[in-house]
């Protein structure tokens, strides 16, 4: 078995979304635009679902300081439906994507953590059981960042991560077909 390491001690940044006066209001959203603004509907147990989208303008996007995805980031829902995860890989055609306030971005250091491996860990029953034990709130379940940071994940060496990610990714592809 692999050693486990808390997210707070790993090579994974946990990035919160923007809040406050510049956070988009309902009137700021459009059916198309410059930047895809994720909602809870867009992150499922099976990853991204962008069949229904809401967009913000380039101007609104430029007002926000935090919460913009970079390619190969992961998105984890932390409020409402807690624990759904999406991987912003090359299958997502949009370049400008932001999270809403009920999500966090997990950004890996690719020299230490393989993003596809982390995606497989985050969508596993193993990780789901760890989240379940940390979720608080009954009306609106939530997973605060301080609790998320304490969750331990398996930490094999990078070559093993890549092998695991490849095998599980291949299985996912076959299941999808």
Backbone bond lengths (Angstrom), bond angles and torsions (degrees), N, CA, C in turn:
res aa  C-N    CA-C-N  psi(-1)  N-CA   C-N-CA  omega(-1)  CA-C   N-CA-C  phi
1 X - - - 1.460 - - 1.537 109.11 -
2 X 1.315 115.66 150.43 1.461 121.74 -179.58 1.521 110.51 -83.40
3 X 1.335 114.88 151.41 1.459 117.04 173.45 1.525 108.92 -69.02
4 X 1.311 116.05 156.00 1.464 121.32 179.20 1.513 108.92 -111.65
5 X 1.332 115.03 151.23 1.453 120.69 -178.68 1.534 108.33 -139.36
6 X 1.343 117.59 136.47 1.472 119.13 176.50 1.529 110.21 -63.24
7 X 1.320 116.83 145.54 1.463 120.54 178.60 1.528 111.23 -53.82
8 X 1.332 117.11 -34.82 1.471 120.36 -178.45 1.530 112.52 -65.37
9 X 1.331 117.39 -21.26 1.468 121.01 -179.06 1.522 112.44 -105.34
10 X 1.321 116.28 5.08 1.464 120.48 -177.15 1.529 110.39 -95.22
11 X 1.318 114.99 179.31 1.468 121.69 177.66 1.528 109.27 -90.57
12 X 1.331 115.57 41.75 1.461 122.17 -179.32 1.525 108.40 -123.18
13 X 1.320 116.23 121.75 1.466 121.06 174.80 1.514 108.33 -85.33
14 X 1.318 117.02 137.31 1.463 121.79 172.90 1.524 105.98 -106.64
15 X 1.341 116.01 116.11 1.457 121.85 -173.34 1.521 109.40 -115.94
16 X 1.295 115.26 122.03 1.460 122.33 179.29 1.527 109.53 -81.77
17 X 1.308 115.99 158.97 1.460 121.04 175.66 1.518 111.14 -81.86
18 X 1.316 114.93 170.92 1.462 121.37 179.16 1.526 109.56 -76.64
19 X 1.292 116.04 153.39 1.467 123.43 174.89 1.518 107.12 -142.53
20 X 1.302 116.26 180.00 1.456 118.85 174.52 1.513 113.79 95.32
21 X 1.316 116.06 -159.83 1.467 121.60 -169.78 1.526 113.75 -64.28
22 X 1.325 118.73 -26.34 1.465 120.38 -178.89 1.525 113.82 -90.83
23 X 1.336 116.82 -4.34 1.465 120.18 179.39 1.532 108.08 -62.67
24 X 1.335 117.77 133.86 1.474 119.65 -175.75 1.524 113.03 -60.07
25 X 1.311 114.14 138.63 1.468 121.73 173.60 1.525 107.03 -95.84
26 X 1.317 116.46 167.29 1.466 120.38 -176.59 1.533 111.48 -53.51
27 X 1.328 118.39 -38.06 1.467 122.43 -178.77 1.536 112.59 -67.24
28 X 1.324 118.07 -17.51 1.465 122.01 -179.51 1.533 113.19 -81.30
29 X 1.324 117.07 -13.80 1.457 120.62 -176.89 1.527 111.69 -87.48
30 X 1.327 115.24 145.73 1.461 121.73 178.02 1.534 108.88 -135.68
31 X 1.326 116.65 169.02 1.463 121.69 179.73 1.522 112.32 -77.56
32 X 1.322 116.65 -14.57 1.454 121.55 174.79 1.515 107.11 -151.33
33 X 1.311 116.50 165.97 1.451 118.53 -179.39 1.509 112.39 164.85
34 X 1.297 115.43 -157.58 1.462 123.16 -173.52 1.521 112.90 -84.94
35 X 1.329 116.81 -44.33 1.463 121.73 -172.06 1.524 110.64 -126.27
36 X 1.327 115.94 123.56 1.462 121.40 175.33 1.525 107.94 -70.29
37 X 1.334 116.17 125.95 1.459 121.55 179.49 1.526 106.45 -109.76
38 X 1.324 115.51 109.05 1.459 121.08 -173.31 1.519 112.81 -66.52
39 X 1.322 115.03 143.22 1.462 121.66 170.98 1.522 107.45 -119.20
40 X 1.319 116.58 172.26 1.468 120.90 -179.18 1.528 111.67 -58.44
41 X 1.336 117.65 -28.89 1.469 121.21 178.96 1.531 111.81 -65.06
42 X 1.325 116.92 -23.77 1.462 120.96 -173.91 1.527 113.99 -83.50
43 X 1.335 118.05 -13.84 1.466 121.71 -179.58 1.524 107.59 -118.65
44 X 1.337 116.08 115.43 1.453 120.97 -175.57 1.529 110.03 -120.34
45 X 1.301 116.17 179.53 1.472 120.52 175.29 1.528 111.13 -64.07
46 X 1.340 117.11 -23.53 1.461 121.51 179.62 1.526 112.68 -97.84
47 X 1.323 118.52 7.72 1.463 121.39 179.59 1.511 112.30 108.78
48 X 1.326 116.22 -151.96 1.461 121.06 -178.37 1.523 111.37 -70.75
49 X 1.323 115.35 141.65 1.457 123.28 170.16 1.521 105.28 -134.46
50 X 1.313 116.37 104.76 1.465 118.47 -177.30 1.531 111.63 -112.13
51 X 1.344 115.47 38.39 1.465 119.99 176.15 1.535 110.44 -73.89
52 X 1.315 117.50 -31.81 1.472 122.21 174.45 1.524 107.07 -115.01
53 X 1.325 116.43 124.74 1.463 119.35 -174.94 1.513 111.92 -131.52
54 X 1.308 114.44 156.58 1.464 121.96 169.98 1.520 106.96 -133.00
55 X 1.322 115.35 143.70 1.456 122.03 -170.52 1.518 110.63 -127.60
56 X 1.337 114.56 153.49 1.459 120.62 172.01 1.530 108.42 -122.62
57 X 1.302 115.06 159.20 1.465 121.13 -178.95 1.531 110.65 -75.03
58 X 1.326 115.37 165.65 1.468 121.15 175.51 1.520 110.15 -62.04
59 X 1.311 116.60 -36.09 1.469 120.65 179.43 1.531 110.65 -64.38
60 X 1.331 117.27 -47.73 1.474 121.19 178.97 1.529 109.57 -63.74
61 X 1.315 117.14 -41.25 1.462 122.02 178.76 1.533 110.53 -58.66
62 X 1.326 117.05 -41.53 1.472 120.69 -177.10 1.529 112.45 -68.61
63 X 1.337 117.54 -19.39 1.463 120.94 179.11 1.532 112.59 -79.47
64 X 1.327 116.22 -18.81 1.462 120.85 -176.98 1.523 110.27 -88.32
65 X 1.333 115.46 136.81 1.467 120.88 -176.70 1.518 113.12 -93.57
66 X 1.327 117.33 -34.13 1.464 121.29 -172.40 1.526 110.43 -126.51
67 X 1.324 114.28 164.71 1.461 119.68 169.86 1.516 115.70 90.91
68 X 1.331 118.31 18.40 1.465 119.85 177.69 1.526 109.36 -99.26
69 X 1.318 115.03 131.76 1.462 120.38 -177.82 1.518 111.97 -75.75
70 X 1.334 113.41 147.31 1.462 122.43 167.23 1.520 105.45 -112.35
71 X 1.319 116.54 151.51 1.458 121.00 -179.20 1.534 109.94 -53.04
72 X 1.321 116.09 135.62 1.474 128.14 -179.72 1.527 114.09 79.60
73 X 1.342 116.99 6.69 1.464 119.65 169.83 1.521 109.04 -69.62
74 X 1.331 114.85 160.33 1.458 121.26 172.48 1.520 108.11 -114.80
75 X 1.317 115.98 149.75 1.459 122.37 178.14 1.518 107.23 -118.20
76 X 1.333 116.11 130.19 1.460 122.03 179.03 1.517 108.46 -122.44
77 X 1.337 116.57 128.60 1.467 119.52 177.45 1.525 108.74 -78.03
78 X 1.331 115.14 135.92 1.468 120.43 -175.30 1.529 113.36 -125.38
79 X 1.320 117.68 2.25 1.467 120.32 179.08 1.518 109.01 -145.94
80 X 1.335 116.20 141.19 1.466 120.43 -176.94 1.515 108.72 81.20
81 X 1.316 116.70 -103.12 1.458 121.72 172.95 1.520 106.30 -87.99
82 X 1.316 116.21 101.59 1.465 121.91 -174.36 1.531 110.27 -91.36
83 X 1.330 116.13 135.40 1.451 120.65 171.32 1.515 116.25 101.72
84 X 1.335 118.59 -1.11 1.462 118.90 174.36 1.519 108.18 -74.93
85 X 1.319 115.97 148.36 1.458 119.28 -174.48 1.527 110.84 -138.96
86 X 1.324 115.45 141.24 1.459 122.21 174.31 1.517 109.34 -128.58
87 X 1.329 115.29 148.78 1.467 121.32 179.19 1.520 108.05 -114.87
88 X 1.314 116.63 119.74 1.465 122.97 -177.24 1.528 109.34 -81.77
89 X 1.324 115.34 70.09 1.458 120.44 -178.21 1.524 110.21 -95.99
90 X 1.319 116.46 -168.17 1.462 120.83 -175.55 1.526 113.82 -69.17
91 X 1.325 118.46 -11.44 1.465 120.16 178.67 1.537 112.07 -75.05
92 X 1.320 117.28 -13.34 1.469 121.69 177.56 1.527 107.61 -92.40
93 X 1.313 116.32 117.98 1.466 121.30 -172.22 1.529 113.86 -76.90
94 X 1.303 117.88 -16.95 1.465 121.35 -174.74 1.528 111.29 -86.37
95 X 1.321 116.36 138.68 1.466 120.71 -179.08 1.515 113.28 -94.50
96 X 1.322 117.60 -26.54 1.463 121.62 -177.40 1.523 108.35 -112.18
97 X 1.342 114.98 108.54 1.460 121.17 -175.93 1.523 108.44 -138.32
98 X 1.329 115.97 135.07 1.469 122.19 177.06 1.522 110.39 -125.36
99 X 1.335 114.09 152.01 1.468 120.37 176.57 1.525 109.74 -91.70
100 X 1.323 115.04 157.04 1.465 118.69 172.84 1.531 109.36 -90.90
101 X 1.300 116.55 -179.04 1.468 120.73 -173.04 1.529 114.06 -72.97
102 X 1.321 118.35 -6.03 1.465 121.49 178.01 1.517 112.95 -101.39
103 X 1.340 116.06 23.75 1.461 121.22 -177.12 1.521 109.48 -140.93
104 X 1.327 115.52 164.17 1.461 121.83 169.64 1.521 108.12 -132.41
105 X 1.324 114.55 157.18 1.455 122.01 173.97 1.526 107.45 -99.82
106 X 1.317 116.58 135.95 1.456 122.13 172.20 1.520 106.09 -111.58
107 X 1.315 115.91 115.22 1.470 122.36 -176.90 1.520 108.57 -114.02
108 X 1.317 115.93 121.24 1.460 120.51 -176.99 1.518 111.66 -92.41
109 X 1.317 114.72 155.62 1.459 121.55 166.46 1.526 104.11 -89.76
110 X 1.367 117.82 108.43 1.461 119.55 -172.96 1.530 114.95 -63.13
111 X 1.318 117.73 -14.26 1.469 118.82 176.87 1.529 111.14 -81.16
112 X 1.357 116.44 -7.65 1.470 119.66 -178.21 1.533 113.84 -128.23
113 X 1.334 116.81 -30.60 1.463 120.80 -178.72 1.527 108.38 -133.01
114 X 1.316 116.18 126.13 1.451 121.86 176.36 1.529 108.54 -81.32
115 X 1.332 117.50 123.84 1.469 122.02 -175.34 1.526 112.13 -61.36
116 X 1.328 117.31 -39.19 1.463 119.61 179.48 1.529 110.74 -66.87
117 X 1.324 116.71 -37.01 1.471 120.47 175.48 1.531 109.66 -61.38
118 X 1.348 116.23 -47.99 1.463 119.76 -179.55 1.527 110.48 -60.49
119 X 1.327 117.17 -39.89 1.469 121.28 177.16 1.527 110.22 -57.57
120 X 1.327 116.72 -45.16 1.461 120.37 179.48 1.532 111.28 -63.65
121 X 1.324 116.86 -40.37 1.470 120.31 178.01 1.530 109.88 -63.49
122 X 1.331 117.03 -46.28 1.468 120.82 -174.68 1.522 113.36 -66.90
123 X 1.310 118.08 -26.31 1.470 119.07 179.49 1.530 112.62 -97.10
124 X 1.328 116.20 7.76 1.465 120.60 -178.80 1.530 111.92 -82.88
125 X 1.340 116.72 154.83 1.477 120.23 173.27 1.536 111.68 -58.77
126 X 1.312 116.21 -31.42 1.472 121.83 177.42 1.533 110.39 -56.81
127 X 1.325 116.34 -51.15 1.464 120.69 -179.29 1.530 110.55 -69.78
128 X 1.327 117.10 -38.72 1.468 121.03 179.10 1.530 110.87 -57.62
129 X 1.338 116.92 -40.35 1.473 119.51 179.92 1.529 110.95 -67.83
130 X 1.339 116.60 -34.66 1.466 119.54 177.39 1.528 110.70 -67.36
131 X 1.314 117.03 -41.36 1.467 120.98 178.74 1.521 110.18 -64.42
132 X 1.323 115.29 -44.90 1.466 120.73 -178.31 1.526 111.56 -53.73
133 X 1.312 116.80 -37.82 1.470 120.59 -178.44 1.535 111.99 -75.20
134 X 1.343 117.53 -14.39 1.466 121.34 -177.07 1.530 114.03 -104.50
135 X 1.327 117.28 -15.84 1.466 121.00 -175.12 1.519 109.85 -66.26
136 X 1.333 114.73 137.77 1.464 120.95 176.44 1.522 109.17 -123.83
137 X 1.320 115.91 165.57 1.464 121.27 178.89 1.512 111.37 88.08
138 X 1.329 116.33 132.73 1.461 118.96 -179.48 1.523 111.63 -99.71
139 X 1.337 118.16 -44.81 1.461 120.36 179.49 1.528 110.61 -69.30
140 X 1.324 116.57 -43.18 1.470 122.26 179.20 1.528 107.18 -131.52
141 X 1.326 117.21 93.80 1.473 119.00 178.80 1.528 110.84 -57.19
142 X 1.326 115.37 143.47 1.465 119.17 178.21 1.519 110.65 -149.74
143 X 1.325 113.77 157.16 1.455 121.99 177.10 1.525 106.86 -126.89
144 X 1.345 117.43 96.43 1.462 119.71 179.46 1.535 111.57 -62.17
145 X 1.322 116.28 149.12 1.468 121.45 -179.61 1.524 110.97 -56.23
146 X 1.308 118.27 -39.46 1.474 119.98 -178.61 1.529 110.93 -60.97
147 X 1.327 117.58 -32.68 1.470 120.69 176.88 1.530 110.85 -78.52
148 X 1.327 116.58 -40.80 1.462 121.16 177.82 1.529 110.66 -57.23
149 X 1.304 117.24 -39.86 1.465 121.87 -178.92 1.524 112.81 -60.95
150 X 1.330 116.97 -24.35 1.467 120.72 -177.47 1.523 113.25 -86.13
151 X 1.339 116.90 -13.35 1.462 119.87 -179.23 1.524 109.10 -67.93
152 X 1.316 115.08 131.98 1.463 120.70 -179.65 1.518 109.92 -94.43
153 X 1.331 114.80 141.89 1.464 120.88 177.59 1.525 108.74 -125.02
154 X 1.343 116.50 152.42 1.464 119.03 176.11 1.528 109.81 -62.67
155 X 1.336 116.17 140.76 1.459 120.79 -173.81 1.528 111.95 -129.47
156 X 1.360 116.71 67.02 1.469 117.73 176.13 1.526 110.06 -72.16
157 X 1.329 116.45 169.82 1.469 118.19 178.17 1.533 109.11 -68.67
158 X 1.318 116.29 163.48 1.464 123.08 -171.24 1.529 112.28 -58.23
159 X 1.305 118.26 -39.86 1.469 119.28 -179.60 1.531 110.96 -65.29
160 X 1.328 117.81 -38.26 1.466 120.90 176.10 1.528 110.76 -67.72
161 X 1.335 117.06 -38.80 1.472 120.44 176.93 1.525 110.41 -57.98
162 X 1.337 116.00 -46.14 1.468 120.60 -178.79 1.523 110.90 -63.64
163 X 1.331 117.34 -40.82 1.466 120.87 179.20 1.528 110.70 -64.97
164 X 1.318 116.85 -45.24 1.467 121.49 178.67 1.528 110.01 -61.56
165 X 1.327 116.96 -46.32 1.466 121.60 -179.70 1.528 110.89 -60.92
166 X 1.333 116.67 -40.89 1.459 120.61 -179.41 1.530 110.84 -64.00
167 X 1.318 116.50 -47.45 1.474 120.49 -178.20 1.530 110.40 -63.61
168 X 1.325 117.08 -49.22 1.465 119.77 -178.23 1.529 111.56 -68.77
169 X 1.315 117.54 -35.41 1.465 121.00 176.52 1.518 111.51 -64.02
170 X 1.334 116.86 -39.95 1.463 121.63 177.49 1.527 110.29 -63.86
171 X 1.319 116.61 -41.81 1.471 120.18 176.87 1.525 110.93 -62.93
172 X 1.341 117.14 -43.17 1.466 120.84 177.12 1.526 110.96 -57.85
173 X 1.334 116.80 -43.62 1.463 121.40 179.75 1.518 111.23 -61.07
174 X 1.340 116.48 -41.72 1.467 120.41 -179.96 1.520 110.98 -67.87
175 X 1.327 116.72 -39.21 1.466 120.64 177.92 1.527 110.13 -63.52
176 X 1.332 116.22 -41.60 1.463 121.35 -179.89 1.530 111.63 -61.88
177 X 1.346 116.73 -37.72 1.470 120.45 177.71 1.509 110.85 -66.82
